[in-house]
Amino acid sequence: MTTKLIADSNSKLWVAAIKPPMYSVAIMPIWVGTALAKSETGLINWGVFMAFLTAAIFILAWENLLNDVFDSETGIDKNKHHSLVNLTGNKALILTIGNICLVVAIAQIMLICWWQQDLTIFGLIILSCFLGYLYQGPPFRLGYQGLGEFLCFFAFGPVGMSAVYYSQTQTWSIVNLAASVIVGIATTLILFCSHFHQVEDDIAAGKRSPIVRLGTQRGAQILPWFCGSIFGLTLIGVVGGFFPAWTLLSFVGVFPAIQLCRHVLQYHNQPQQVSNCKFIAVSVHFWSCLLLGLGFII
């Protein structure tokens, strides 16, 4: 019985370390950008879509693995039992796997560039990866200065979705840029929520995350405005004639958003209780982005 409990505990730690639900963060910009391209051109290049989707998943894996490596160097993850570095005890292995993921991702992007004889998306993806590196990578570590949310917004929003749209159309779109702001905010919401339960560890490691700077109570009070901006901007897009009315389907995400705000307001200063709030934020991101893209296709 004891052996089984230990095995179950280890399995849960590995699942927490790999974070399968978080990979919707990689998928949704590809989905929304491609859906928008389909709505404007009537076409989808499925080969490009699959190559880009594969690249996005591997890029996010690279970022997650490198974050574990870099956080192990600052000591901020000493109490994080589901850190891959802590689980394996082998920082070099995790770094190697991360770099392999990046190579696979870049190979997929270069394949698209070869198909199209155009290096534009390569430049945009390199920029997006650089923004991801700036978050935790030395000597920058801008996430420790509370700037990670800004980097996340641009990497997964305007920069990433511009690359996706261009990969399908080889042109630019103001509507895509507007939609990318919504996707960027929804993605940044997840990162913002990930700080609530680790304030003490962040302070000990000198990380000035937004929640460290604001305090958990003020951060919780900001959250409804943060969530509201996702749906408010969508409504403005519809009223302004930029988005089709069907994109209002994304308002299904209001329900997990309400759950998120209530949960964090109640437990903002209780790390054990609030630690799952980032997964509620993932639900907000998933439903709002999935149905936003569907609204463009319909």
Secondary structure, 3 states (H helix, E strand, C coil): CHHHHHHHHHHHHHHHHHCHHHHHHHHHHHHHHHHHHHHHHCCCCHHHHHHHHHHHHHHHHHHHHHHHHHHHHHCCCCCCCCCHHHHHCCHHHHHHHHHHHHHHHHHHHHHHHHHHCCCHHHHHHHHHHHHHHHHHCCCCCHHHHCCHHHHHHHHHHHHHHHHHHHHHHCCCCHHHHHHHHHHHHHHHHHHHHCCHHHHHHHHHCCCCCHHHHHCHHHHHHHHHHHHHHHHHHHHHHHHCCCCCHHHHHHHHHHHHHHHHHHHHHHHCCCHHHHCCHHHHHHHHHHHHHHHHHHHHHC
